[in-house]
Amino acid sequence: MKLEKGEFPYTAPKGLDNFVYKGQRILRQNDKMPFVKRAFEMKTEGKTHKEISKYLKEYGGIKIGDRELTDRFFKNTVYIGEYTEKNTHIHFSNLQFSEGRPPITLALWDRVQKCF
């Protein structure tokens, strides 16, 4: 029911936080989000996962293995405001962000997905 209202009741991915606003649990960007965005850009620039992982750890304080980047970052649709529930496989495309829009644009998302 929360997902139907655009709320995200699960642990937020790197660069995002859950918080309650007007009684709803929505997402907002935190201080790590610029590094996550840069990681997406680096992927489109042809940087290796090892290079991206090193960048995230060194500059963003985000420790993630280069093998996990595909599953945890580059395939995580929460960054574009969408989520597919793991048990029912129901797709929700209306996640709410305090900034009013998702942190990763669809154009950047699509460019990253073409890299795989």
MARFIVEX-275365 format. One record per atom (N, C-alpha, C): residue in three letters; chain; atom name; x, y, z negated. Coordinates in steps of 0.2 Angstrom, whole numbers, plus 5000, padded with zeros to 4 digits. Layout:
MARFIVEX-275365
rest, kette, atom, xx, yy, zz
ala, A, CA, X, Y, Z
...
//
This chain:
MARFIVEX-275365
rest, kette, atom, xx, yy, zz
met, A, N, 5004, 4994, 5000
met, A, CA, 5000, 5000, 5000
met, A, C, 5004, 5006, 5000
lys, A, N, 5010, 5006, 4996
lys, A, CA, 5014, 5012, 4996
lys, A, C, 5017, 5013, 5003
leu, A, N, 5019, 5008, 5006
leu, A, CA, 5022, 5009, 5013
leu, A, C, 5017, 5012, 5018
glu, A, N, 5011, 5010, 5017
glu, A, CA, 5006, 5013, 5021
glu, A, C, 5005, 5020, 5021
lys, A, N, 5006, 5023, 5015
lys, A, CA, 5006, 5030, 5013
lys, A, C, 5012, 5034, 5015
gly, A, N, 5017, 5030, 5017
gly, A, CA, 5024, 5033, 5019
gly, A, C, 5029, 5033, 5013
glu, A, N, 5027, 5030, 5008
glu, A, CA, 5032, 5030, 5002
glu, A, C, 5036, 5024, 5003
phe, A, N, 5042, 5024, 5000
phe, A, CA, 5047, 5019, 5001
phe, A, C, 5049, 5017, 4994
pro, A, N, 5046, 5011, 4992
pro, A, CA, 5047, 5008, 4985
pro, A, C, 5053, 5004, 4984
tyr, A, N, 5057, 5004, 4988
tyr, A, CA, 5063, 4999, 4988
tyr, A, C, 5069, 5004, 4986
thr, A, N, 5075, 5001, 4985
thr, A, CA, 5081, 5004, 4984
thr, A, C, 5083, 5008, 4991
ala, A, N, 5085, 5014, 4991
ala, A, CA, 5086, 5018, 4997
ala, A, C, 5093, 5016, 4999
pro, A, N, 5094, 5016, 5006
pro, A, CA, 5101, 5014, 5009
pro, A, C, 5106, 5020, 5007
lys, A, N, 5112, 5019, 5008
lys, A, CA, 5117, 5024, 5007
lys, A, C, 5116, 5030, 5010
gly, A, N, 5117, 5036, 5007
gly, A, CA, 5115, 5042, 5009
gly, A, C, 5108, 5045, 5008
leu, A, N, 5104, 5041, 5005
leu, A, CA, 5097, 5043, 5003
leu, A, C, 5096, 5041, 4996
asp, A, N, 5091, 5045, 4993
asp, A, CA, 5089, 5043, 4987
asp, A, C, 5081, 5043, 4987
asn, A, N, 5078, 5039, 4982
asn, A, CA, 5071, 5039, 4981
asn, A, C, 5070, 5044, 4976
phe, A, N, 5064, 5048, 4976
phe, A, CA, 5062, 5052, 4971
phe, A, C, 5055, 5053, 4971
val, A, N, 5052, 5055, 4965
val, A, CA, 5045, 5056, 4965
val, A, C, 5043, 5063, 4966
tyr, A, N, 5039, 5064, 4971
tyr, A, CA, 5037, 5071, 4973
tyr, A, C, 5029, 5071, 4974
lys, A, N, 5026, 5075, 4969
lys, A, CA, 5018, 5075, 4969
lys, A, C, 5015, 5068, 4969
gly, A, N, 5018, 5064, 4964
gly, A, CA, 5016, 5057, 4963
gly, A, C, 5017, 5052, 4968
gln, A, N, 5021, 5054, 4973
gln, A, CA, 5023, 5049, 4978
gln, A, C, 5031, 5048, 4978
arg, A, N, 5033, 5042, 4980
arg, A, CA, 5040, 5040, 4980
arg, A, C, 5042, 5041, 4987
ile, A, N, 5046, 5046, 4988
ile, A, CA, 5048, 5048, 4995
ile, A, C, 5056, 5048, 4995
leu, A, N, 5059, 5049, 5001
leu, A, CA, 5066, 5049, 5002
leu, A, C, 5069, 5056, 5003
arg, A, N, 5075, 5057, 5001
arg, A, CA, 5079, 5063, 5002
arg, A, C, 5086, 5061, 5003
gln, A, N, 5089, 5066, 5007
gln, A, CA, 5096, 5065, 5008
gln, A, C, 5100, 5067, 5002
asn, A, N, 5106, 5063, 5001
asn, A, CA, 5110, 5065, 4996
asn, A, C, 5117, 5067, 4999
asp, A, N, 5122, 5068, 4994
asp, A, CA, 5128, 5071, 4996
asp, A, C, 5132, 5066, 5001
lys, A, N, 5130, 5060, 5001
lys, A, CA, 5134, 5055, 5006
lys, A, C, 5131, 5055, 5013
met, A, N, 5125, 5058, 5014
met, A, CA, 5122, 5058, 5020
met, A, C, 5126, 5061, 5026
pro, A, N, 5130, 5066, 5025
pro, A, CA, 5134, 5069, 5031
pro, A, C, 5139, 5063, 5033
phe, A, N, 5141, 5059, 5028
phe, A, CA, 5146, 5054, 5030
phe, A, C, 5143, 5048, 5034
val, A, N, 5137, 5047, 5032
val, A, CA, 5133, 5042, 5035
val, A, C, 5132, 5044, 5043
lys, A, N, 5129, 5050, 5043
lys, A, CA, 5128, 5053, 5050
lys, A, C, 5135, 5053, 5054
arg, A, N, 5140, 5055, 5051
arg, A, CA, 5146, 5054, 5055
arg, A, C, 5148, 5047, 5057
ala, A, N, 5147, 5042, 5053
ala, A, CA, 5148, 5035, 5055
ala, A, C, 5144, 5034, 5061
phe, A, N, 5138, 5036, 5061
phe, A, CA, 5134, 5034, 5067
phe, A, C, 5137, 5038, 5073
glu, A, N, 5139, 5044, 5073
glu, A, CA, 5143, 5047, 5078
glu, A, C, 5149, 5044, 5080
met, A, N, 5153, 5041, 5075
met, A, CA, 5159, 5038, 5077
met, A, C, 5158, 5031, 5081
lys, A, N, 5152, 5028, 5079
lys, A, CA, 5150, 5022, 5083
lys, A, C, 5149, 5024, 5090
thr, A, N, 5146, 5029, 5092
thr, A, CA, 5145, 5031, 5099
thr, A, C, 5151, 5033, 5102
glu, A, N, 5156, 5035, 5098
glu, A, CA, 5162, 5038, 5101
glu, A, C, 5167, 5032, 5102
gly, A, N, 5165, 5026, 5101
gly, A, CA, 5169, 5020, 5102
gly, A, C, 5174, 5018, 5096
lys, A, N, 5173, 5021, 5091
lys, A, CA, 5177, 5019, 5085
lys, A, C, 5176, 5012, 5083
thr, A, N, 5181, 5008, 5080
thr, A, CA, 5179, 5002, 5078
thr, A, C, 5176, 5002, 5071
his, A, N, 5173, 4996, 5069
his, A, CA, 5170, 4996, 5063
his, A, C, 5175, 4996, 5057
lys, A, N, 5181, 4994, 5058
lys, A, CA, 5187, 4995, 5053
lys, A, C, 5188, 5002, 5052
glu, A, N, 5188, 5006, 5058
glu, A, CA, 5190, 5013, 5057
glu, A, C, 5184, 5017, 5054
ile, A, N, 5178, 5015, 5055
ile, A, CA, 5172, 5018, 5052
ile, A, C, 5172, 5016, 5045
ser, A, N, 5173, 5010, 5043
ser, A, CA, 5173, 5008, 5036
ser, A, C, 5178, 5012, 5032
lys, A, N, 5184, 5013, 5035
lys, A, CA, 5190, 5016, 5032
lys, A, C, 5188, 5023, 5031
tyr, A, N, 5184, 5027, 5036
tyr, A, CA, 5182, 5034, 5035
tyr, A, C, 5177, 5034, 5029
leu, A, N, 5172, 5030, 5029
leu, A, CA, 5167, 5030, 5024
leu, A, C, 5170, 5030, 5017
lys, A, N, 5174, 5025, 5016
lys, A, CA, 5178, 5024, 5010
lys, A, C, 5182, 5030, 5008
glu, A, N, 5186, 5032, 5012
glu, A, CA, 5191, 5038, 5011
glu, A, C, 5188, 5044, 5010
tyr, A, N, 5183, 5046, 5014
tyr, A, CA, 5180, 5053, 5014
tyr, A, C, 5173, 5053, 5010
gly, A, N, 5169, 5048, 5011
gly, A, CA, 5162, 5048, 5008
gly, A, C, 5162, 5044, 5002
gly, A, N, 5167, 5040, 5000
gly, A, CA, 5166, 5036, 4994
gly, A, C, 5161, 5031, 4994
ile, A, N, 5160, 5029, 5001
ile, A, CA, 5155, 5023, 5002
ile, A, C, 5159, 5017, 5004
lys, A, N, 5159, 5012, 4999
lys, A, CA, 5163, 5006, 5001
lys, A, C, 5158, 5001, 5004
ile, A, N, 5160, 4999, 5010
ile, A, CA, 5156, 4994, 5014
ile, A, C, 5161, 4991, 5019
gly, A, N, 5161, 4985, 5019
gly, A, CA, 5165, 4981, 5024
gly, A, C, 5163, 4982, 5031
asp, A, N, 5168, 4982, 5035
asp, A, CA, 5167, 4983, 5042
asp, A, C, 5162, 4978, 5045
arg, A, N, 5162, 4972, 5043
arg, A, CA, 5157, 4968, 5045
arg, A, C, 5150, 4969, 5043
glu, A, N, 5149, 4973, 5038
glu, A, CA, 5142, 4974, 5035
glu, A, C, 5139, 4981, 5039
leu, A, N, 5143, 4984, 5042
leu, A, CA, 5141, 4990, 5045
leu, A, C, 5135, 4989, 5050
thr, A, N, 5135, 4984, 5054
thr, A, CA, 5130, 4982, 5058
thr, A, C, 5123, 4981, 5055
asp, A, N, 5123, 4977, 5050
asp, A, CA, 5117, 4976, 5046
asp, A, C, 5115, 4981, 5042
arg, A, N, 5119, 4984, 5038
arg, A, CA, 5117, 4989, 5033
arg, A, C, 5117, 4996, 5035
phe, A, N, 5120, 4998, 5040
phe, A, CA, 5120, 5005, 5043
phe, A, C, 5116, 5005, 5049
phe, A, N, 5120, 5002, 5054
phe, A, CA, 5118, 5004, 5061
phe, A, C, 5111, 5000, 5063
lys, A, N, 5109, 4996, 5059
lys, A, CA, 5102, 4992, 5061
lys, A, C, 5097, 4994, 5056
asn, A, N, 5099, 4998, 5051
asn, A, CA, 5094, 5000, 5045
asn, A, C, 5089, 5006, 5048
thr, A, N, 5083, 5004, 5050
thr, A, CA, 5078, 5008, 5053
thr, A, C, 5076, 5014, 5048
val, A, N, 5077, 5013, 5041
val, A, CA, 5075, 5018, 5036
val, A, C, 5078, 5025, 5038
tyr, A, N, 5084, 5025, 5041
tyr, A, CA, 5087, 5031, 5043
tyr, A, C, 5083, 5035, 5048
ile, A, N, 5079, 5031, 5052
ile, A, CA, 5075, 5035, 5057
ile, A, C, 5067, 5035, 5055
gly, A, N, 5066, 5033, 5048
gly, A, CA, 5059, 5034, 5046
gly, A, C, 5055, 5028, 5047
glu, A, N, 5058, 5022, 5048
glu, A, CA, 5054, 5016, 5049
glu, A, C, 5056, 5011, 5045
tyr, A, N, 5052, 5006, 5044
tyr, A, CA, 5053, 5000, 5039
tyr, A, C, 5049, 4994, 5041
thr, A, N, 5052, 4988, 5042
thr, A, CA, 5048, 4982, 5043
thr, A, C, 5048, 4978, 5037
glu, A, N, 5043, 4977, 5034
glu, A, CA, 5042, 4973, 5028
glu, A, C, 5045, 4966, 5029
lys, A, N, 5049, 4964, 5025
lys, A, CA, 5053, 4957, 5026
lys, A, C, 5048, 4951, 5026
asn, A, N, 5043, 4951, 5021
asn, A, CA, 5039, 4945, 5021
asn, A, C, 5033, 4945, 5026
thr, A, N, 5030, 4950, 5027
thr, A, CA, 5024, 4951, 5031
thr, A, C, 5026, 4953, 5038
his, A, N, 5032, 4956, 5039
his, A, CA, 5034, 4958, 5046
his, A, C, 5030, 4964, 5048
ile, A, N, 5026, 4967, 5044
ile, A, CA, 5022, 4973, 5046
ile, A, C, 5027, 4979, 5047
his, A, N, 5026, 4982, 5052
his, A, CA, 5031, 4988, 5054
his, A, C, 5027, 4995, 5051
phe, A, N, 5031, 4999, 5048
phe, A, CA, 5029, 5005, 5045
phe, A, C, 5033, 5011, 5048
ser, A, N, 5030, 5016, 5052
ser, A, CA, 5034, 5021, 5055
ser, A, C, 5033, 5028, 5052
asn, A, N, 5031, 5028, 5046
asn, A, CA, 5029, 5035, 5044
asn, A, C, 5032, 5036, 5037
leu, A, N, 5038, 5034, 5036
leu, A, CA, 5042, 5035, 5030
leu, A, C, 5042, 5043, 5029
gln, A, N, 5041, 5045, 5023
gln, A, CA, 5042, 5052, 5021
gln, A, C, 5048, 5054, 5018
phe, A, N, 5051, 5060, 5021
phe, A, CA, 5057, 5063, 5018
phe, A, C, 5056, 5070, 5016
ser, A, N, 5059, 5072, 5010
ser, A, CA, 5058, 5078, 5007
ser, A, C, 5061, 5084, 5013
glu, A, N, 5065, 5082, 5017
glu, A, CA, 5067, 5087, 5022
glu, A, C, 5062, 5087, 5028
gly, A, N, 5057, 5083, 5028
gly, A, CA, 5052, 5084, 5033
gly, A, C, 5053, 5079, 5039
arg, A, N, 5059, 5077, 5040
arg, A, CA, 5061, 5072, 5045
arg, A, C, 5067, 5068, 5043
pro, A, N, 5067, 5062, 5047
pro, A, CA, 5073, 5057, 5045
pro, A, C, 5079, 5060, 5046
pro, A, N, 5085, 5058, 5043
pro, A, CA, 5091, 5060, 5044
pro, A, C, 5095, 5059, 5050
ile, A, N, 5093, 5053, 5053
ile, A, CA, 5096, 5051, 5060
ile, A, C, 5091, 5052, 5065
thr, A, N, 5093, 5056, 5070
thr, A, CA, 5088, 5057, 5076
thr, A, C, 5087, 5051, 5080
leu, A, N, 5082, 5050, 5084
leu, A, CA, 5080, 5045, 5088
leu, A, C, 5086, 5044, 5094
ala, A, N, 5088, 5050, 5096
ala, A, CA, 5093, 5050, 5101
ala, A, C, 5099, 5047, 5099
leu, A, N, 5102, 5049, 5093
leu, A, CA, 5108, 5046, 5090
leu, A, C, 5107, 5039, 5089
trp, A, N, 5101, 5037, 5086
trp, A, CA, 5099, 5030, 5085
trp, A, C, 5100, 5026, 5091
asp, A, N, 5097, 5028, 5096
asp, A, CA, 5097, 5025, 5103
asp, A, C, 5104, 5024, 5106
arg, A, N, 5108, 5029, 5105
arg, A, CA, 5115, 5029, 5108
arg, A, C, 5119, 5023, 5104
val, A, N, 5118, 5023, 5097
val, A, CA, 5121, 5018, 5093
val, A, C, 5119, 5011, 5095
gln, A, N, 5112, 5010, 5096
gln, A, CA, 5110, 5004, 5097
gln, A, C, 5112, 5001, 5104
lys, A, N, 5114, 5006, 5109
lys, A, CA, 5116, 5004, 5115
lys, A, C, 5124, 5001, 5115
cys, A, N, 5127, 5003, 5109
cys, A, CA, 5134, 5001, 5108
cys, A, C, 5134, 4993, 5106
phe, A, N, 5129, 4990, 5105
phe, A, CA, 5129, 4983, 5103
phe, A, C, 5128, 4978, 5108
//
